[in-house]
Amino acid sequence: MEQTTLLNLGPVSWILLAVLLVCAAAIWRFALHRQFHDVLLAGLRALLQLAVVALLISQLSRQPALALLFVALMFLVAAWTSGHRIAPAGRWWLACIPIAAGVLPTGALMVLSGVLPWNALALIAVFGQQIGGAMSTTTLAGRRIEAELTGRRGEVEAAVALGFTWPAARLLMAQPIAGEAVVPSLDQTRTAGAVTLPGAFVGLILGGANPLDAGLIQLLVLISLLAVNTSAAWLTLALSSRGAWHPEPSEPLGAGVGAES
């Protein structure tokens, strides 16, 4: 039988999906001591959302303007998701800033240079990957930085007592670990072709594209993601250093409390 995809789809694939999801949920619950339903709900949401997206994309394939509206929706969902991971009771909507700072300049350069065609499917595919990358980086960087600042609150206050402003004191503690969120993207780029074969590359090859063209397209995607993710991590660090996510009542946003007179 001729094989047209990397995976054989059929009834068994649905059974395998259920088995893998339950296994992941069990490990999440009993080994990592989290809520069992977190993984189950994530899997079910992915199923429903992918089904809806597949239908929408089929309708938007010839309408770039509407595709951009769909991309805007993706952006809002990404900001909500990331923001609630970092500051569910704080200024979660500020997650829009690092995500936009990563995606908008990079995407604009790709469109204006003509590398990214004004095509609905291309716009959704590329911007979707970039928004997803920026969301993950913002979440990882924000949570890691906020945890670092909370754990080293005494050191931050000591730096302020020595004459640092609050932003400078936070930056002193958080800057060394801010780039950790970009490491997965960096490793994916460094090992592309050696450890993993990225999805875009494999899909293009299966679709009959020239291997060299497929490689160049995948390289553009990987490098653009590096630009997106480093920008998102940088802006997340800037927000955290200014106490933007959880401003204290006695400390206005970005104030230099404790600065030298």
N, C-alpha and C positions, 0 to 999 in steps of 0.2 A: 504493500500500500504506500502511495506517495505521501511523504511528510511535508506539510506546508508551514508548520510552525514548530517552535522549540518544545511546546507542551501539547500533550494529547488531551483534548477537552472531551468531556462526556460525563456520564453519571458518576464514575469513579472520582473525577476531579472534585465534585461537590462533597463526596464523602471525605476525601482527603482534606478539603478545606475545613470541614467540621472537626475532624480529628486534630489537625494542627492548631486550630483555634482553642479547643478545649485543653490541649497540652500546654499551650502558652498561658492560658488563664490559670491552670493548676500551678504552674511554676511561679507565676506572678503572685498567687495567693499563699502557697505553702512554703515556698523557698524565699520569696522576697517580702512576704507579709504585707501584701497590699490587698485591695478589694477585688474579689474574684470577678465581679461584674464589669470592672473597668475594661478588661481585655475583650470580654464578650460584646459589650456595647460598642467598643471601637470597631470590631469586626463587622457587626451588623450595620453600623453607620456607614462604613466603607462600602459595603454591598449596596445599600440603598443609594448612597451618593453617586457611586460610579454608574449605577443604572440610570439615574436622572441625568447625569452629565453626558453619558453616551447619547441619550435622546436629544439633549439640548445641542450638543455639538453637531449632530447630524442635521439639525435645522439651521445652524449658524454657519455652516460650511461655506456659504457664498455671501455672507454679510459681515465684513470686517468691523463696521461700526457697532453692530450688536455684539460682536465678539469682544470688543473693548468693554462694553457694559458688563459682560460676563466676567472678564478679567477684573473689573472693579469690584464685583461681588466676591471674587476669590480673595482679593486684597482685604476687604472688610472682614471676612471670616478668618483670615490669617491673623489680622491684627487683634481681633477679639480673642482668638485661641491663645496667641502668645501673651497678650496682655494679662489675661486671667491666670496664666501660669506664673507670671512674675509678680503681679500685684492684684489679686482678686478683690481686695478691699481698698485698693489705692487707685492711682490714676492709670488704670489699665489701658486706656485709649491712647496713651503715649507710645504704645507699641507701633502705631502707625508711622512714627517718625523714622526709626531705624529700618523698617521694612521698605518704606518709600525711598529712603536715602540710598538703599542698595539697589532697588529694582528700577526706579525711574531713570537715573542717568545712564545705567548700563543698557536698559531696553531702548532708550531714546537713541543712543549711539548706534545700536544695531539697526534700528529702523531708518535713521537718517543716512547712514552709510550705504543703505541698500542691501546689507547682508541679510537682514530679516525682511522678507517680502511682506507687502500689505495684503496678506492672505489670512482669512479667519482661522483656519486650522493651525497655521504656523504661529500666529500671534498667541493663541491659547496655549499651544504646546510649550513655546519658549517662555512666555511670561508666567505660565503656571509653574514651571520648574524653578524659575527665579524667585517667585513669591514663596514657594514651598521652602527653598533653601534659606531665604531671608527669615522666614518664620522660625525655622528650626534653630538658626544661629541666634536670633534675638532671644528666643526662649532659653536656650542653654547658657548664653552669655549673661542674660539678666538674672536668672536663678543662681548661677554660680557667683556672680559679683555680689548680689544681695546677701547671699549666705556668708560670703567672705567678710563683707562689711559688718554684718551682724555679729559674727564670731570675733571680729577684731575691733569692736566698738571702742574698747579701752585704748587701743593704739591710735585710733582716729582722734579721740578726745585728747590724747597726749600730744599728738602732732598739732592740734589746734592750740593747745596751751603753749606750745613752743613758738607760735606765731603764724602757722599755716592757716589759710582760709579753710572752711569746711570742704569745698570742692577739691582743693589741692590735697587736703589730708585724705579724703576718700580715694582720690586718684592714685595717691602714693601706695595705698594698700591694694587697690583693685587692678591696676594696670598690668601687673605681672601675670594675672590669670585670665584677663579678658579675652586673649586670643585662643584660649582652649576650645572655644566653640567652633573655631574655624578649622581645627585639626582634622575632623572627619572629612571635610571637603578637600583639604590639602592632601590627605592620604589617598582619597579617591582619585585625585588628579595624578598624583605621583605614581600610582600603581595601575592606572588605566592601561589595559592591554597586557599587563604582566600578571595581575591577580584577578581582575574583573574585566568583563566586557560590558561596558555601559549599554543601557537599554536602547538609546537612540541609534547607536552604532549597529547593534545586532538587528534592530528593526529595519534599518536602511539596507543592510546586506541581504536580509531575507526578502526585501521588496525589490531586489535586483539592482540596487545602486552600485556604482563603481566603488570598490573598496577604498581607494584613496580619497574620493569625495566623501564617503561615509566617515572616514577617519577625521577629515578636516572639519566636518560639521560637528562631530562629537567633541573635537578639541575646542571649537568655538563655544559650545555649550559648557564644557568644564571650566574654561578660563573665565567665561562670563559669570559663572557661579562663584568663582573665587573673588571676582571683583564685587559681586553682590554681597557675599558673606563677610568679607573683610570690612566693607562699608557698614553693614548692619551691626557687626560687633563693635566697631568704633563708636557709632552713635549710641548704642546701648550703654557702653562705658561712660560716654558723656552724660547721658541722662542719670545714671546711677551716681556718678561723682557729684552731681548737683542735687542729689536727694529728691529727684523728680518723682519717683514712683511712690514714695512714702514720706512726703514732707512733714516735718515736725511742726507743731503749733508755734513753737518759739523760734523757728528757723525758716524764714521765707525762702521760697524756691531760689536756689543759686546764691543765697546770701553768704557773705564772707564773715560769719560769726567767728570771733576769736582772732581776727586778723590784726596785724600790728597797726597801731595808730600812726 
